[in-house]
Amino acid sequence: MFTQILRRIATGFVVLWVTLTVVFLGLDFAPGDELDVLLSAEAAASLTPDEMAAKRAELGLDRAFPIKYGIWLKKVVTGDLGYSTSEDNDIAEVLKVTVGNTAMLIFSALFFGIIIGVFFGILAAIKENTWVDYVIGSIPIFIAGIPGFILSLGLIYTVSVKMNLLPSGYMHSLTDESFLDLVKHMILPVSVLSLVLAAQLVRYTRASMLDVLSSEFIIAAKAKGISNRRVTYNHAFKNALLPVISVVGLHLPEIIAGAVITETVFTWPGMGSLAVRAAGGRDVPMVMGIVIVVAVTVIISNLITDIAYTLADPRVRLG
């Protein structure tokens, strides 16, 4: 198992390198550059072509792609992510704050999404072909059909504007930075992200549980007089856990991507909002820094998913 984990880690480094190379290539060939953002339209019009070329050379924008890529990659390997022109700060320092803010949303969404999705998935399987099953089965379809930003705006309008129960955005109130105030600001964005995950888990958990409940060893356990509760939770759920683990691992990138939209709508100071500002400001080093964090997170999550597979079922081996 240890050898397989090392192999997965090595594969992860290759995937990370390919991802960074493709993104860097795309950003380099995109129209415009950092100088277009740093200079206003009036300032750019007042400069001669030679002066513009000199400023591009000063920023290193006139270098060939292999040279720019090599210099950037060497800095990344040594831990230097560079300087952000859009944030006017060191990229590593900015990411330290924003990554933590985004992590709070993502881990909270994972926690509540898994609990809600698994619980109602099991309930739907136990109450198969009853009104409970039909209601639980229809809600995920309804949620899956609503785009994340529409769901976010709907919650803001209903809960914040009309009912005035929770704040509509930001991380803290102007005059209150307590933990309770933070929790109030987290409820709506976490609700959006967790509901999207729960909607997926309900269907997969229900299908997996129904498949296991119809297995011969479950029928034999019931024939021996074991209670339905013990059969469901001690036997069926453990064997139905593998597809659930897979869904969580596969949907983590979607949760991170959804956080970009959710953070923008709720003005949450995380990586999503930072990515939007960096892209709008043609801040290539900051965009690449964010890509590194997201790529590493996805690779680690996939590795954890593989390990969880093995722990949940020793018959499964990392391949």
C-alpha positions as CSV (number, residue, x, y, z in Angstrom):
1,M,0.0,0.0,0.0
2,F,2.8,2.4,0.8
3,T,4.4,1.8,-2.6
4,Q,1.0,2.5,-4.3
5,I,0.7,5.8,-2.3
6,L,4.1,6.9,-3.4
7,R,3.2,6.1,-7.0
8,R,0.0,8.2,-6.7
9,I,2.0,11.1,-5.2
10,A,4.5,10.9,-8.2
11,T,1.5,10.8,-10.6
12,G,0.1,13.8,-8.8
13,F,3.2,15.8,-9.3
14,V,3.1,15.1,-13.1
15,V,-0.6,16.1,-13.2
16,L,0.2,19.3,-11.3
17,W,3.1,20.1,-13.7
18,V,0.9,19.5,-16.8
19,T,-2.0,21.6,-15.3
20,L,0.3,24.5,-14.5
21,T,1.9,24.4,-17.9
22,V,-1.4,24.4,-19.8
23,V,-2.8,27.3,-17.7
24,F,0.4,29.3,-18.0
25,L,0.4,28.8,-21.8
26,G,-3.2,29.9,-22.0
27,L,-2.7,33.0,-19.9
28,D,0.5,33.9,-21.9
29,F,-1.3,33.8,-25.2
30,A,-4.4,35.6,-24.0
31,P,-4.9,39.1,-25.4
32,G,-3.5,41.9,-23.2
33,D,-0.9,41.8,-20.4
34,E,-0.2,43.3,-17.0
35,L,0.9,46.6,-18.5
36,D,-2.5,47.1,-20.0
37,V,-4.0,46.9,-16.6
38,L,-1.3,49.0,-14.8
39,L,-1.7,51.9,-17.2
40,S,-4.9,53.8,-17.7
41,A,-6.1,54.4,-21.2
42,E,-4.9,58.1,-21.1
43,A,-1.5,57.1,-19.8
44,A,-1.1,54.4,-22.5
45,A,-2.1,56.9,-25.2
46,S,0.5,59.4,-24.0
47,L,3.4,56.9,-24.4
48,T,5.3,56.3,-27.6
49,P,5.7,52.7,-28.9
50,D,9.3,52.8,-27.8
51,E,8.3,53.8,-24.3
52,M,5.7,51.1,-24.1
53,A,8.3,48.6,-25.3
54,A,10.7,49.8,-22.6
55,K,8.1,49.4,-19.9
56,R,7.3,45.9,-21.1
57,A,11.0,45.0,-21.0
58,E,11.2,46.4,-17.5
59,L,8.4,44.0,-16.4
60,G,9.9,41.1,-18.3
61,L,6.8,40.9,-20.6
62,D,8.9,40.9,-23.8
63,R,10.7,37.7,-23.1
64,A,10.0,34.5,-25.1
65,F,7.5,32.0,-23.6
66,P,10.1,29.3,-22.7
67,I,12.2,31.9,-20.8
68,K,9.2,33.3,-18.9
69,Y,8.0,29.9,-18.1
70,G,11.4,28.6,-17.0
71,I,11.9,31.6,-14.7
72,W,8.4,31.3,-13.2
73,L,8.7,27.5,-12.7
74,K,12.1,27.9,-11.0
75,K,10.7,30.4,-8.6
76,V,7.7,28.1,-7.8
77,V,9.9,25.1,-7.1
78,T,11.9,27.3,-4.6
79,G,8.7,28.5,-2.9
80,D,8.6,32.0,-4.5
81,L,5.2,32.6,-6.0
82,G,6.0,36.2,-6.9
83,Y,4.3,39.5,-6.4
84,S,0.7,40.4,-7.1
85,T,0.1,43.6,-9.0
86,S,-3.6,43.5,-8.4
87,E,-3.3,43.0,-4.7
88,D,0.0,45.0,-4.3
89,N,1.3,42.4,-2.0
90,D,3.3,39.1,-1.9
91,I,1.2,36.3,-3.4
92,A,2.1,33.9,-0.6
93,E,0.9,36.3,2.1
94,V,-2.3,37.0,0.3
95,L,-3.0,33.3,-0.2
96,K,-2.4,32.5,3.5
97,V,-5.4,34.6,4.3
98,T,-7.7,33.8,1.4
99,V,-7.0,30.0,1.5
100,G,-8.0,29.9,5.2
101,N,-11.2,31.8,4.5
102,T,-12.2,29.5,1.6
103,A,-11.2,26.4,3.6
104,M,-13.8,27.4,6.3
105,L,-16.5,27.4,3.7
106,I,-15.5,24.2,1.9
107,F,-14.9,22.1,5.0
108,S,-18.1,23.3,6.6
109,A,-20.0,22.5,3.4
110,L,-18.4,19.1,3.2
111,F,-19.4,18.3,6.8
112,F,-23.0,19.4,6.6
113,G,-23.4,18.2,3.0
114,I,-22.2,14.7,3.8
115,I,-24.4,14.4,6.9
116,I,-27.5,15.7,5.2
117,G,-27.0,13.7,2.0
118,V,-26.1,10.4,3.6
119,F,-28.9,10.7,6.2
120,F,-31.7,11.4,3.7
121,G,-30.2,8.9,1.3
122,I,-30.5,6.1,3.9
123,L,-34.0,7.3,4.9
124,A,-35.1,7.2,1.2
125,A,-33.7,3.7,0.8
126,I,-35.4,2.4,4.0
127,K,-38.7,4.0,2.9
128,E,-38.5,2.9,-0.7
129,N,-41.6,3.5,-2.8
130,T,-43.3,5.5,-0.1
131,W,-44.2,9.2,-0.1
132,V,-41.1,9.9,2.0
133,D,-39.0,8.3,-0.8
134,Y,-40.8,10.4,-3.5
135,V,-40.4,13.7,-1.6
136,I,-36.7,13.1,-0.8
137,G,-36.0,12.0,-4.4
138,S,-37.6,15.0,-5.9
139,I,-35.8,17.6,-3.8
140,P,-32.3,16.8,-5.2
141,I,-33.6,17.0,-8.7
142,F,-35.0,20.5,-8.0
143,I,-31.8,21.7,-6.4
144,A,-29.6,20.3,-9.2
145,G,-31.6,22.2,-11.7
146,I,-30.9,25.6,-10.0
147,P,-27.6,27.3,-10.9
148,G,-25.5,28.1,-7.8
149,F,-25.7,31.9,-8.3
150,I,-29.5,31.8,-8.6
151,L,-29.7,29.7,-5.4
152,S,-27.4,32.2,-3.7
153,L,-29.4,35.2,-4.8
154,G,-32.7,33.5,-3.9
155,L,-31.4,32.9,-0.3
156,I,-30.1,36.5,0.0
157,Y,-33.4,37.9,-1.2
158,T,-35.6,35.6,1.0
159,V,-33.5,35.3,4.2
160,S,-31.6,38.6,4.2
161,V,-33.7,41.1,2.4
162,K,-37.3,40.0,3.1
163,M,-36.9,38.2,6.5
164,N,-33.8,40.1,7.7
165,L,-32.5,37.1,9.6
166,L,-29.0,36.8,8.4
167,P,-26.4,39.1,6.8
168,S,-26.2,39.0,3.0
169,G,-22.5,39.1,2.5
170,Y,-19.0,39.7,3.8
171,M,-17.2,37.8,6.5
172,H,-17.8,40.2,9.4
173,S,-20.0,43.1,10.3
174,L,-18.3,46.5,10.5
175,T,-18.6,46.8,14.3
176,D,-18.4,43.1,15.2
177,E,-15.7,40.5,14.5
178,S,-16.7,37.9,17.0
179,F,-17.0,34.2,16.3
180,L,-20.8,34.3,16.5
181,D,-20.8,37.1,13.9
182,L,-18.6,35.0,11.7
183,V,-21.0,32.0,12.0
184,K,-23.9,34.2,11.0
185,H,-22.1,35.3,7.8
186,M,-21.1,31.7,7.0
187,I,-24.6,30.2,7.2
188,L,-25.9,31.3,3.7
189,P,-22.8,30.6,1.6
190,V,-22.2,27.2,3.4
191,S,-25.9,26.4,2.9
192,V,-25.6,26.9,-0.9
193,L,-22.4,24.7,-1.2
194,S,-23.7,22.0,1.2
195,L,-27.1,21.7,-0.5
196,V,-25.5,21.2,-3.9
197,L,-23.3,18.3,-2.5
198,A,-26.2,16.8,-0.4
199,A,-28.4,16.7,-3.6
200,Q,-25.8,14.5,-5.2
201,L,-25.2,12.3,-2.2
202,V,-28.9,11.6,-1.6
203,R,-29.3,9.9,-4.9
204,Y,-26.0,7.9,-4.8
205,T,-26.5,6.9,-1.1
206,R,-30.1,5.7,-1.9
207,A,-29.0,3.7,-4.9
208,S,-26.1,2.2,-3.1
209,M,-28.1,1.2,-0.1
210,L,-30.9,-0.3,-2.2
211,D,-28.3,-2.4,-4.0
212,V,-26.7,-3.7,-0.8
213,L,-30.1,-4.3,1.0
214,S,-31.1,-6.6,-1.8
215,S,-27.8,-8.7,-1.5
216,E,-27.9,-12.3,-0.3
217,F,-25.9,-11.7,2.9
218,I,-28.4,-9.0,4.0
219,I,-31.3,-11.3,3.4
220,A,-29.4,-14.0,5.3
221,A,-28.8,-11.6,8.2
222,K,-32.5,-10.8,8.4
223,A,-33.4,-14.5,8.3
224,K,-31.2,-15.0,11.4
225,G,-33.3,-12.6,13.3
226,I,-31.0,-9.6,13.3
227,S,-32.9,-6.4,13.8
228,N,-33.5,-4.1,10.8
229,R,-31.6,-1.3,12.5
230,R,-28.5,-3.4,13.0
231,V,-28.8,-4.8,9.4
232,T,-29.1,-1.3,8.0
233,Y,-26.4,0.5,9.9
234,N,-23.9,-2.3,10.9
235,H,-24.0,-4.2,7.7
236,A,-25.7,-2.5,4.7
237,F,-24.3,1.1,5.2
238,K,-20.7,-0.1,5.6
239,N,-20.8,-1.9,2.3
240,A,-22.7,1.0,0.6
241,L,-20.1,3.4,1.8
242,L,-17.7,3.0,-1.2
243,P,-19.8,4.8,-3.8
244,V,-20.4,7.6,-1.3
245,I,-16.7,8.1,-0.7
246,S,-16.2,8.2,-4.5
247,V,-18.9,10.8,-4.9
248,V,-17.4,13.0,-2.2
249,G,-13.9,12.8,-3.8
250,L,-15.1,13.4,-7.3
251,H,-17.3,16.4,-6.3
252,L,-14.6,18.2,-4.3
253,P,-13.3,20.1,-7.4
254,E,-17.0,21.1,-8.1
255,I,-17.3,22.4,-4.6
256,I,-14.1,24.5,-5.1
257,A,-15.4,25.7,-8.4
258,G,-18.7,26.5,-6.9
259,A,-17.0,28.5,-4.1
260,V,-15.7,30.9,-6.8
261,I,-19.3,31.9,-7.7
262,T,-20.6,31.7,-4.1
263,E,-17.8,33.8,-2.7
264,T,-18.4,36.4,-5.4
265,V,-22.1,36.6,-4.8
266,F,-21.7,36.8,-1.0
267,T,-18.6,39.0,-1.2
268,W,-16.7,36.5,0.9
269,P,-12.9,37.3,1.0
270,G,-11.7,33.9,-0.2
271,M,-9.9,32.4,-3.2
272,G,-12.9,32.7,-5.4
273,S,-13.2,36.5,-5.1
274,L,-9.4,36.7,-5.3
275,A,-9.4,34.7,-8.6
276,V,-12.0,37.0,-10.1
277,R,-10.0,40.1,-9.2
278,A,-6.7,38.5,-10.5
279,A,-8.3,37.5,-13.8
280,G,-9.8,40.9,-14.3
281,G,-6.5,42.5,-13.5
282,R,-4.4,40.2,-15.8
283,D,-2.5,39.3,-12.7
284,V,-0.8,36.2,-14.1
285,P,1.4,35.3,-11.1
286,M,-1.7,35.5,-8.8
287,V,-3.8,33.4,-11.1
288,M,-1.0,30.8,-11.2
289,G,-0.7,30.8,-7.4
290,I,-4.4,30.1,-7.1
291,V,-4.2,27.3,-9.7
292,I,-1.3,25.8,-7.7
293,V,-3.4,25.8,-4.5
294,V,-6.5,24.3,-6.2
295,A,-4.5,21.7,-8.1
296,V,-2.7,20.5,-5.0
297,T,-5.9,20.4,-3.0
298,V,-7.6,18.2,-5.7
299,I,-4.6,15.9,-5.9
300,I,-4.5,15.5,-2.1
301,S,-8.3,14.9,-2.0
302,N,-8.0,12.2,-4.6
303,L,-5.2,10.5,-2.6
304,I,-7.3,10.7,0.6
305,T,-10.3,9.2,-1.3
306,D,-8.1,6.3,-2.5
307,I,-6.9,5.6,1.1
308,A,-10.4,5.9,2.4
309,Y,-11.5,3.3,-0.1
310,T,-9.0,0.8,1.3
311,L,-9.9,1.6,4.9
312,A,-13.6,1.2,4.1
313,D,-13.1,-2.1,2.3
314,P,-9.8,-4.1,2.7
315,R,-10.7,-5.9,-0.5
316,V,-10.1,-2.7,-2.5
317,R,-6.5,-2.1,-3.3
318,L,-4.9,1.0,-4.8
319,G,-4.0,0.4,-8.4
